[in-house]
Amino acid sequence: MTALRSRADTLSALESAVRADEPDAVHQMRVAARTLRANLRAFADVLPDPGDLTEELAWLGDALGPARDAEVMAELVLDLIERTPEDLVLGPVRTRVQEVFGLEHEAALALVAEALDSDRYRELLASLDAYLDGTKPSRKPDLSRLHRKVRRRMTAALPMPHGPERDEAMHEARKAARRARYAAEALGHPSKPVKVLQDVLGEEHDRVVTATALTDLAAGAHQAGENAFTYGVLLGLVRCDSKSFDKQVRKAWRTARKEL
């Protein structure tokens, strides 16, 4: 309950920083909302029914998501450009990337402000405070169910052939690992191997999303009469980075499953 209260305090304390679009503020508020939701679900068998709190935290996380996604995509694509020899960067690639994701971020921040200004958000904070103030676990939590889910999803995903279905299965495994990690941290038992597994899976998911973003950027550049060659080069870099994923994820899984 101390961990849940800490996350709730972080959530409300970040409001002014998110409104001011301070660095990493949107990300940290989204993490706080995700962690609270994950923990309420993970400890459902030992905590009183939270009512619609999990759904409301999901709503807040969804409201914050596009702003964070625009930040991440801009960082990832600009990093790829920095890794590309200058003679292969043809046309206003950096400018297009900054403008496209800048506009997406700006539009997403307007949605964030709308959410934070809403009665729904205020009611969420009030309901969360009331729930945490009056709640005690009925018994010691058991994480075995969460661990089984990670094992099932990783066992299903690893042998799948490369493609969209495997990407989705790995993403689901990542979410299961994240829930198990958050629950362990709430109980004061952080697991570095599980975090490493989550990070490896997350990096590959980012590459999958980046590949789609690059395709869209290339289409936009072509329609504007710009040279789209560089976006193909960047996509090649993403594909090369993905080649080491199988080895990395299997290594991370061998270590993490010892704690699951």
BATIRO-115894 format. One record per residue: residue number from 1; z, x, y of N, C-alpha, C in turn. Coordinates in steps of 0.2 Angstrom, whole numbers. Layout:
<recs>
 num  n.zz  n.xx  n.yy ca.zz ca.xx ca.yy  c.zz  c.xx  c.yy
 NUM     Z     X     Y     Z     X     Y     Z     X     Y
...
</recs>
This chain:
<recs>
 num  n.zz  n.xx  n.yy ca.zz ca.xx ca.yy  c.zz  c.xx  c.yy
   1     0     4    -6     0     0     0     0     4     6
   2     3    10     6     3    15    11    -4    17    13
   3    -8    18     8   -15    20     8   -19    15    11
   4   -18     9     9   -22     3    12   -20     2    19
   5   -14     2    21   -12     2    28   -15     7    32
   6   -15    13    30   -18    19    34   -25    17    35
   7   -29    15    30   -36    13    31   -37     7    36
   8   -33     2    36   -33    -3    40   -32    -1    47
   9   -27     4    48   -25     6    55   -31    10    58
  10   -34    14    53   -40    18    55   -46    14    57
  11   -47     8    53   -52     3    55   -52     1    62
  12   -46    -2    64   -45    -5    70   -45     1    76
  13   -42     7    74   -42    12    79   -49    15    81
  14   -53    14    77   -60    17    78   -64    12    83
  15   -62     6    84   -66     1    88   -69     4    94
  16   -65     7    99   -67    10   105   -72    15   104
  17   -71    20    99   -76    25    98   -82    23    96
  18   -82    17    91   -89    15    89   -92    11    95
  19   -89     8    99   -92     5   105   -95    10   109
  20   -92    16   110   -95    21   114  -100    26   110
  21  -101    24   104  -106    28   100  -104    35   100
  22   -98    36    99   -95    43    98   -98    46    91
  23   -99    53    91  -101    55    84   -97    54    78
  24  -100    51    73   -97    50    67   -92    44    67
  25   -92    40    73   -87    35    73   -89    29    69
  26   -96    27    69   -99    22    65   -98    23    58
  27   -99    29    56   -98    31    49   -91    30    46
  28   -86    33    50   -79    33    48   -77    25    48
  29   -79    21    52   -77    14    52   -80    11    46
  30   -86    12    44   -89    10    38   -86    12    32
  31   -84    18    32   -80    21    26   -73    17    25
  32   -70    16    31   -63    13    31   -64     6    28
  33   -70     2    30   -71    -5    28   -73    -5    20
  34   -77     0    18   -79     1    11   -73     2     7
  35   -69     7     9   -63     9     5   -58     3     4
  36   -57     0    10   -52    -6     9   -55   -11     4
  37   -61   -13     5   -64   -18     0   -64   -15    -7
  38   -66    -9    -8   -66    -6   -15   -59    -6   -18
  39   -54    -5   -14   -47    -5   -16   -44   -12   -18
  40   -46   -16   -14   -44   -23   -15   -47   -26   -21
  41   -53   -24   -23   -56   -26   -29   -54   -22   -35
  42   -52   -15   -34   -50   -11   -39   -43   -13   -42
  43   -39   -15   -37   -32   -17   -39   -31   -24   -39
  44   -36   -28   -40   -36   -36   -40   -31   -38   -45
  45   -30   -34   -51   -25   -36   -56   -18   -35   -55
  46   -16   -31   -49    -9   -30   -48    -8   -32   -41
  47   -13   -35   -37   -11   -37   -30   -13   -45   -30
  48    -9   -48   -25   -11   -55   -24   -18   -56   -22
  49   -20   -62   -23   -27   -64   -21   -28   -63   -13
  50   -33   -59   -11   -34   -57    -4   -38   -63    -1
  51   -40   -68    -4   -44   -73    -1   -51   -71     0
  52   -53   -72     6   -60   -69     8   -60   -63    11
  53   -55   -59    11   -55   -52    14   -60   -47    11
  54   -61   -47     5   -67   -43     2   -73   -45     5
  55   -75   -51     5   -81   -53     8   -82   -52    16
  56   -76   -53    19   -77   -51    26   -77   -43    28
  57   -74   -39    24   -75   -32    24   -82   -30    22
  58   -85   -34    18   -92   -32    16   -97   -34    22
  59   -95   -40    25   -99   -42    31   -99   -36    36
  60   -93   -34    38   -92   -28    43   -96   -22    41
  61   -95   -20    34   -99   -14    32  -106   -15    33
  62  -109   -21    31  -116   -23    32  -118   -22    39
  63  -114   -25    44  -115   -24    51  -116   -17    54
  64  -111   -13    51  -111    -6    53  -117    -2    49
  65  -119    -4    44  -124     0    40  -130     2    43
  66  -134    -2    46  -140     0    49  -140     6    54
  67  -134     5    58  -133    11    63  -132    17    60
  68  -128    17    55  -127    23    51  -133    26    48
  69  -137    21    45  -143    23    41  -148    27    46
  70  -148    24    52  -153    27    56  -151    34    58
  71  -144    35    59  -141    42    60  -143    47    55
  72  -142    44    49  -143    49    43  -150    50    42
  73  -155    45    43  -162    47    42  -164    52    47
  74  -162    51    53  -164    55    58  -162    63    57
  75  -156    63    55  -153    70    53  -157    73    47
  76  -158    69    42  -162    72    36  -169    74    37
  77  -173    70    41  -180    71    42  -180    77    47
  78  -176    77    52  -176    83    57  -174    89    54
  79  -170    89    49  -168    95    45  -174    97    41
  80  -178    93    38  -184    94    34  -189    98    39
  81  -190    95    45  -194    98    50  -192   105    51
  82  -186   107    52  -183   113    53  -185   118    48
  83  -185   116    42  -187   120    36  -195   121    35
  84  -198   118    39  -206   118    39  -209   123    43
  85  -213   128    41  -216   132    46  -220   129    52
  86  -219   132    57  -222   128    63  -229   127    63
  87  -233   131    59  -240   130    59  -242   124    55
  88  -237   121    51  -238   115    47  -235   109    50
  89  -232   110    56  -230   104    60  -235   102    65
  90  -239    97    63  -245    96    67  -244    89    71
  91  -245    89    77  -244    83    81  -237    82    84
  92  -235    77    87  -229    75    90  -224    73    84
  93  -223    76    79  -219    74    73  -211    73    75
  94  -209    78    79  -201    78    81  -200    72    85
  95  -205    71    90  -204    66    95  -205    59    92
  96  -209    58    87  -210    52    84  -203    50    80
  97  -201    55    76  -195    54    72  -189    52    77
  98  -188    56    82  -183    54    87  -183    48    90
  99  -190    46    92  -191    39    95  -190    34    90
 100  -192    34    84  -192    29    79  -185    27    77
 101  -181    33    75  -174    32    73  -170    30    79
 102  -172    33    85  -168    32    91  -168    24    92
 103  -174    21    92  -174    14    93  -171    10    88
 104  -171    12    82  -168     9    76  -160     9    77
 105  -158    15    79  -151    16    80  -148    11    86
 106  -152    11    92  -151     7    97  -150     0    96
 107  -155    -3    92  -155   -10    90  -149   -11    85
 108  -148    -6    81  -142    -7    76  -136    -8    80
 109  -135    -3    85  -129    -3    89  -127   -10    92
 110  -133   -13    95  -132   -20    98  -129   -25    93
 111  -131   -24    86  -129   -29    81  -121   -27    80
 112  -120   -21    80  -113   -18    79  -108   -21    85
 113  -111   -21    91  -107   -23    97  -106   -31    96
 114  -111   -34    94  -111   -42    93  -105   -43    87
 115  -105   -39    82  -100   -41    77   -93   -39    79
 116   -92   -34    83   -85   -32    86   -83   -37    91
 117   -88   -40    94   -86   -45   100   -84   -52    97
 118   -86   -53    90   -85   -59    87   -78   -61    85
 119   -77   -68    85   -71   -71    83   -70   -69    75
 120   -75   -68    72   -75   -66    65   -71   -60    64
 121   -73   -55    68   -70   -48    67   -63   -48    69
 122   -61   -52    74   -54   -52    76   -50   -56    70
 123   -53   -61    68   -49   -64    62   -49   -60    56
 124   -54   -56    55   -53   -51    49   -47   -46    50
 125   -47   -43    56   -41   -39    58   -34   -42    57
 126   -34   -48    59   -28   -52    59   -26   -54    52
 127   -31   -56    48   -30   -58    41   -28   -51    37
 128   -31   -46    38   -30   -40    35   -22   -37    36
 129   -20   -38    42   -13   -36    44    -8   -40    41
 130   -10   -47    41    -5   -52    38    -5   -50    30
 131   -10   -49    27   -10   -48    20    -7   -42    18
 132    -8   -36    21    -5   -30    20     3   -30    21
 133     5   -34    27    12   -34    28    16   -38    23
 134    13   -43    20    16   -47    15    15   -46     8
 135    12   -40     6    10   -39    -1    13   -33    -4
 136    15   -34   -11    18   -29   -15    14   -29   -22
 137    12   -23   -25     9   -23   -31    14   -26   -36
 138    12   -30   -41    16   -33   -46    18   -28   -52
 139    14   -23   -52    15   -17   -57    11   -11   -56
 140    12    -6   -60     8     0   -58     1    -1   -60
 141    -4     1   -56   -11     0   -57   -14     4   -63
 142   -19     2   -66   -22     5   -71   -30     6   -70
 143   -32    12   -70   -39    14   -67   -44    14   -73
 144   -41    13   -79   -46    13   -85   -52     9   -85
 145   -52     3   -82   -57    -1   -81   -63     2   -77
 146   -60     5   -71   -65     8   -67   -68    14   -70
 147   -64    18   -74   -67    24   -77   -72    22   -82
 148   -71    16   -86   -76    14   -91   -82    12   -88
 149   -82     9   -82   -88     7   -78   -92    13   -76
 150   -89    19   -74   -93    25   -72   -96    27   -79
 151   -92    28   -84   -95    31   -90  -101    26   -93
 152  -100    20   -92  -106    15   -95  -112    17   -90
 153  -111    17   -84  -117    17   -80  -120    24   -80
 154  -116    29   -80  -119    36   -81  -123    37   -88
 155  -120    34   -93  -123    35  -100  -129    31  -100
 156  -130    25   -96  -136    21   -96  -141    25   -92
 157  -139    28   -86  -144    31   -82  -147    37   -84
 158  -143    42   -87  -146    48   -88  -152    49   -92
 159  -152    45   -98  -158    46  -102  -165    42  -100
 160  -164    38   -94  -169    34   -92  -175    39   -89
 161  -181    36   -90  -187    40   -87  -187    40   -79
 162  -189    45   -76  -189    45   -69  -194    39   -66
 163  -191    36   -61  -194    31   -58  -189    26   -54
 164  -192    21   -51  -187    17   -47  -181    14   -51
 165  -182    12   -57  -177     9   -61  -171    14   -62
 166  -173    21   -64  -168    26   -64  -165    27   -58
 167  -169    27   -52  -166    28   -46  -160    23   -44
 168  -162    17   -46  -157    11   -45  -151    12   -49
 169  -152    14   -56  -147    15   -60  -142    21   -58
 170  -145    26   -55  -141    31   -53  -137    29   -47
 171  -140    25   -43  -136    22   -37  -131    18   -39
 172  -131    14   -44  -126    10   -46  -120    14   -49
 173  -122    20   -53  -117    24   -55  -113    28   -50
 174  -117    29   -44  -114    32   -38  -109    27   -35
 175  -110    21   -35  -105    16   -32   -99    15   -37
 176  -100    16   -43   -95    15   -48   -90    21   -47
 177   -93    27   -46   -89    33   -45   -86    33   -39
 178   -89    30   -34   -85    30   -27   -79    25   -28
 179   -80    20   -31   -74    15   -32   -68    18   -36
 180   -70    22   -41   -65    26   -45   -62    31   -41
 181   -66    34   -37   -63    40   -32   -58    37   -27
 182   -60    31   -24   -56    28   -19   -49    26   -22
 183   -50    23   -28   -44    20   -31   -39    26   -33
 184   -42    31   -35   -37    37   -37   -34    40   -31
 185   -38    41   -25   -35    43   -19   -30    39   -16
 186   -31    32   -17   -25    28   -15   -19    29   -18
 187   -19    31   -25   -13    32   -29   -11    39   -28
 188   -14    43   -24   -12    50   -23   -14    55   -28
 189   -20    53   -31   -22    57   -37   -30    59   -35
 190   -31    62   -30   -39    64   -29   -42    68   -34
 191   -48    66   -35   -52    70   -41   -58    73   -38
 192   -57    80   -37   -63    84   -35   -69    83   -39
 193   -69    83   -46   -75    82   -50   -78    76   -49
 194   -75    70   -48   -78    64   -47   -81    64   -40
 195   -78    67   -35   -81    67   -28   -87    71   -29
 196   -87    77   -32   -94    81   -33   -99    77   -36
 197   -97    73   -42  -102    68   -45  -105    63   -40
 198  -101    60   -36  -103    55   -31  -107    59   -26
 199  -106    65   -24  -110    68   -19  -117    70   -21
 200  -117    72   -28  -123    74   -31  -128    68   -31
 201  -125    62   -33  -129    56   -34  -131    53   -27
 202  -126    54   -22  -128    52   -15  -133    56   -12
 203  -134    63   -13  -139    67   -11  -146    65   -13
 204  -146    63   -20  -152    61   -23  -154    54   -20
 205  -149    49   -19  -151    43   -16  -154    44    -9
 206  -151    48    -5  -153    50     1  -161    52     1
 207  -162    56    -4  -169    59    -5  -174    53    -6
 208  -172    48   -10  -176    43   -12  -177    38    -6
 209  -172    37    -2  -173    33     4  -177    37     9
 210  -176    44    10  -180    48    14  -188    48    13
 211  -189    48     6  -196    47     4  -199    41     7
 212  -196    36     6  -199    29     9  -199    29    16
 213  -194    32    20  -195    33    27  -201    37    29
 214  -202    43    26  -208    47    27  -214    43    27
 215  -215    39    21  -221    35    20  -222    31    26
 216  -217    28    29  -217    23    34  -219    27    41
 217  -216    33    42  -217    37    48  -225    39    48
 218  -227    41    42  -234    43    41  -239    37    43
 219  -237    31    40  -241    26    42  -242    24    49
 220  -236    25    53  -235    23    60  -239    29    64
 221  -239    35    62  -242    40    65  -250    39    64
 222  -252    37    58  -259    36    57  -262    31    61
 223  -258    25    62  -260    19    66  -261    21    73
 224  -256    26    75  -256    28    82  -262    34    84
 225  -265    35    79  -271    40    80  -268    48    79
 226  -262    48    77  -259    55    76  -261    58    69
 227  -260    65    69  -261    68    62  -255    67    58
 228  -256    64    52  -251    62    47  -249    68    42
 229  -253    73    43  -252    79    38  -245    81    36
 230  -241    82    42  -235    85    41  -230    80    37
 231  -231    74    38  -227    69    34  -228    70    26
 232  -234    72    24  -235    74    17  -231    80    15
 233  -231    85    20  -228    91    19  -220    90    18
 234  -218    86    22  -210    84    22  -209    81    15
 235  -213    76    13  -212    73     7  -212    77     1
 236  -217    82     2  -217    88    -4  -210    91    -4
 237  -207    93     2  -201    96     2  -195    92    -2
 238  -196    85     0  -191    81    -3  -192    81   -11
 239  -198    80   -13  -199    81   -20  -197    87   -24
 240  -198    93   -20  -195    99   -23  -188    99   -23
 241  -185    96   -18  -177    96   -18  -175    92   -24
 242  -179    87   -26  -176    82   -32  -177    85   -38
 243  -181    91   -39  -182    94   -45  -176    97   -49
 244  -171    99   -44  -165   101   -47  -160    96   -48
 245  -161    90   -47  -156    85   -48  -154    84   -55
 246  -158    83   -60  -156    82   -67  -151    87   -69
 247  -152    94   -67  -148    99   -69  -141    98   -65
 248  -141    97   -59  -135    96   -55  -131    90   -57
 249  -134    84   -59  -130    78   -60  -127    79   -67
 250  -131    82   -72  -128    83   -79  -122    88   -79
 251  -123    93   -74  -117    98   -74  -111    94   -71
 252  -112    90   -65  -107    87   -62  -104    82   -67
 253  -108    78   -71  -105    73   -75  -101    76   -81
 254  -103    82   -84   -99    85   -89   -92    87   -87
 255   -92    89   -80   -85    90   -78   -81    84   -76
 256   -85    79   -73   -81    73   -70   -79    69   -76
 257   -82    68   -82   -81    64   -87   -74    66   -91
 258   -72    72   -90   -66    75   -93   -60    71   -89
 259   -61    69   -83   -56    65   -79   -57    58   -80
 260   -62    55   -83   -63    48   -84   -62    46   -91
</recs>
